[in-house]
Amino acid sequence: LEVWYPAATPKPEDKHRSVTTYKNVTRMQNPFELQGEAYRDAAALSEGRFPLILLSHGFTGYRTQMFYLGEHLASHGYVVVGIDHTGSTNADIQKPEDRAAGFTDTLYNRARDQQFLLDYFADQASPVEAIVDTDRAAIIGHSMGGCIGLRALINGLDVNAAMFSAPMWGMEMSVL
């Protein structure tokens, strides 16, 4: 998991801390690094309750793919969680023959991942448990993350808002 959250401004004695670098590989398995603006393991704000946002990446994506959005939303008062949807990350889908198994895994497990995250942050101890408000939750999904996010809503994912960019395929949403 990658968690972005409202954090206290680093103290002068903490200036040795550097901003986060996100490392991963492309679909062609070429390594890369991107510099973010957030400080890893920064102290969370000690007061306030902040809505939870689940970030769901596209097929062959990864949990930090939308780091810029996670950092931005956290800076505006949200706890944001990105997950590697196992079976459909760029690390899992390295060859064309991996796609079928990854696609099947995605259809079966991704909505469960999304529900698991919501339940986990509602019920389990975490470094942000004092500030996260799961009664005010949302989901943001890109491509396959949007497609399965729509399916999760149909299946009862209890969130207050949803935003999907380029949701893969269309779905009949009249049941909502």
C-alpha positions as CSV (number, residue, x, y, z in Angstrom):
1,L,0.0,0.0,0.0
2,E,1.0,3.6,-0.5
3,V,-0.8,6.1,1.8
4,W,-0.8,9.8,1.5
5,Y,-2.3,11.9,4.3
6,P,-2.4,15.4,5.7
7,A,0.9,15.8,7.5
8,A,2.6,18.3,9.8
9,T,5.1,20.7,8.2
10,P,8.6,19.2,8.8
11,K,10.4,20.8,11.7
12,P,13.7,22.6,11.0
13,E,15.6,19.7,12.6
14,D,13.8,17.3,10.2
15,K,15.0,19.2,7.1
16,H,17.5,16.4,6.4
17,R,14.5,14.4,5.2
18,S,14.1,14.4,1.5
19,V,10.9,14.2,-0.6
20,T,9.8,10.9,-1.8
21,T,11.2,9.2,-4.9
22,Y,8.8,6.8,-6.7
23,K,10.6,3.9,-8.4
24,N,9.1,1.4,-10.8
25,V,9.4,-0.1,-14.2
26,T,7.7,0.6,-17.5
27,R,5.6,-2.0,-19.3
28,M,8.8,-2.8,-21.2
29,Q,10.4,-3.4,-17.7
30,N,12.7,-0.4,-18.0
31,P,13.4,1.1,-14.5
32,F,12.6,4.7,-13.8
33,E,12.3,7.2,-10.9
34,L,10.0,10.2,-10.3
35,Q,10.5,12.8,-7.7
36,G,7.4,13.7,-5.7
37,E,6.6,16.5,-3.2
38,A,5.5,14.4,-0.2
39,Y,7.8,13.3,2.7
40,R,7.7,9.6,3.3
41,D,6.8,8.6,6.9
42,A,6.0,12.2,7.9
43,A,4.1,12.8,11.1
44,A,0.3,12.9,10.4
45,L,-1.6,15.8,11.6
46,S,-2.7,15.2,15.2
47,E,-6.1,16.7,14.9
48,G,-9.0,16.4,12.4
49,R,-10.8,13.6,10.6
50,F,-10.1,13.4,6.9
51,P,-12.1,11.5,4.2
52,L,-10.6,8.3,2.8
53,I,-10.0,8.1,-1.0
54,L,-9.2,4.7,-2.7
55,L,-7.0,5.0,-5.8
56,S,-7.3,2.1,-8.3
57,H,-4.8,1.9,-11.1
58,G,-5.4,0.6,-14.6
59,F,-4.4,-2.8,-16.0
60,T,-0.6,-3.1,-15.8
61,G,-0.5,-0.1,-13.5
62,Y,0.9,0.1,-10.0
63,R,0.0,1.8,-6.6
64,T,2.1,4.9,-7.2
65,Q,1.0,5.5,-10.8
66,M,-1.2,8.4,-9.7
67,F,1.2,9.6,-7.0
68,Y,0.7,13.2,-8.1
69,L,-3.0,12.9,-7.4
70,G,-2.5,11.2,-4.1
71,E,-0.1,13.9,-2.9
72,H,-2.3,16.7,-4.2
73,L,-5.4,15.3,-2.5
74,A,-3.5,14.7,0.8
75,S,-2.4,18.3,0.7
76,H,-6.1,19.3,0.6
77,G,-7.2,17.2,3.5
78,Y,-7.8,13.7,2.3
79,V,-6.2,10.3,3.3
80,V,-5.5,8.6,0.0
81,V,-4.6,4.9,-0.4
82,G,-3.1,3.4,-3.5
83,I,-2.8,-0.4,-3.8
84,D,-1.0,-2.7,-6.2
85,H,-3.8,-4.9,-7.6
86,T,-1.9,-8.1,-7.5
87,G,-2.1,-10.0,-10.8
88,S,-2.5,-6.9,-12.9
89,T,0.5,-4.7,-12.2
90,N,3.2,-4.0,-14.7
91,A,5.5,-6.3,-12.6
92,D,2.9,-9.2,-13.0
93,I,2.2,-8.7,-16.7
94,Q,5.7,-8.9,-18.3
95,K,5.0,-10.9,-21.4
96,P,2.0,-11.1,-23.7
97,E,1.1,-14.5,-22.4
98,D,0.7,-13.1,-18.9
99,R,-2.2,-10.9,-19.9
100,A,-5.0,-13.5,-19.9
101,A,-4.2,-14.7,-16.4
102,G,-3.8,-11.1,-15.2
103,F,-7.1,-10.1,-16.8
104,T,-9.0,-13.0,-15.2
105,D,-7.4,-12.2,-11.8
106,T,-8.4,-8.6,-12.2
107,L,-12.0,-9.4,-12.9
108,Y,-12.2,-11.7,-9.9
109,N,-10.1,-9.9,-7.3
110,R,-10.0,-6.1,-7.9
111,A,-13.4,-5.2,-6.5
112,R,-12.5,-7.4,-3.5
113,D,-9.3,-5.4,-3.1
114,Q,-11.3,-2.1,-3.1
115,Q,-13.7,-3.4,-0.5
116,F,-10.8,-4.8,1.6
117,L,-9.2,-1.4,1.7
118,L,-12.3,0.3,2.9
119,D,-12.9,-2.4,5.6
120,Y,-9.3,-2.3,6.7
121,F,-9.1,1.4,7.3
122,A,-12.5,1.3,9.0
123,D,-11.6,-1.6,11.4
124,Q,-7.8,-2.0,11.8
125,A,-5.0,-0.1,13.5
126,S,-2.9,1.9,11.1
127,P,-0.6,4.9,11.3
128,V,-3.5,7.1,10.1
129,E,-6.3,5.6,12.2
130,A,-6.7,8.7,14.4
131,I,-7.4,10.9,11.4
132,V,-9.1,8.8,8.7
133,D,-12.8,9.0,8.3
134,T,-14.1,6.0,6.4
135,D,-17.7,7.2,6.8
136,R,-16.7,9.9,4.2
137,A,-15.0,7.8,1.6
138,A,-14.6,7.9,-2.2
139,I,-13.0,5.8,-5.0
140,I,-11.0,7.1,-7.9
141,G,-10.2,4.6,-10.7
142,H,-8.4,4.9,-14.0
143,S,-9.2,2.6,-17.0
144,M,-9.6,-0.9,-15.5
145,G,-9.6,0.7,-12.0
146,G,-12.6,2.7,-13.2
147,C,-14.3,-0.3,-14.8
148,I,-14.0,-2.5,-11.7
149,G,-14.7,0.5,-9.5
150,L,-18.1,0.8,-11.2
151,R,-18.7,-2.9,-10.6
152,A,-17.7,-2.5,-6.9
153,L,-20.3,0.2,-6.6
154,I,-23.0,-2.1,-8.1
155,N,-21.8,-4.8,-5.6
156,G,-22.3,-2.4,-2.7
157,L,-19.0,-0.6,-2.1
158,D,-20.1,1.9,0.5
159,V,-18.6,5.2,-0.6
160,N,-20.0,8.7,-0.8
161,A,-18.4,9.7,-4.2
162,A,-16.7,8.1,-7.2
163,M,-14.6,9.5,-10.1
164,F,-13.5,7.4,-13.0
165,S,-11.2,8.4,-15.8
166,A,-11.4,6.4,-19.0
167,P,-13.3,3.5,-17.4
168,M,-12.6,0.5,-19.6
169,W,-15.8,-0.6,-21.4
170,G,-19.2,0.7,-20.6
171,M,-21.6,-0.7,-18.0
172,E,-25.3,-0.4,-17.6
173,M,-25.6,1.7,-14.5
174,S,-29.4,1.9,-14.2
175,V,-29.3,-0.4,-11.1
176,L,-27.8,2.5,-9.2
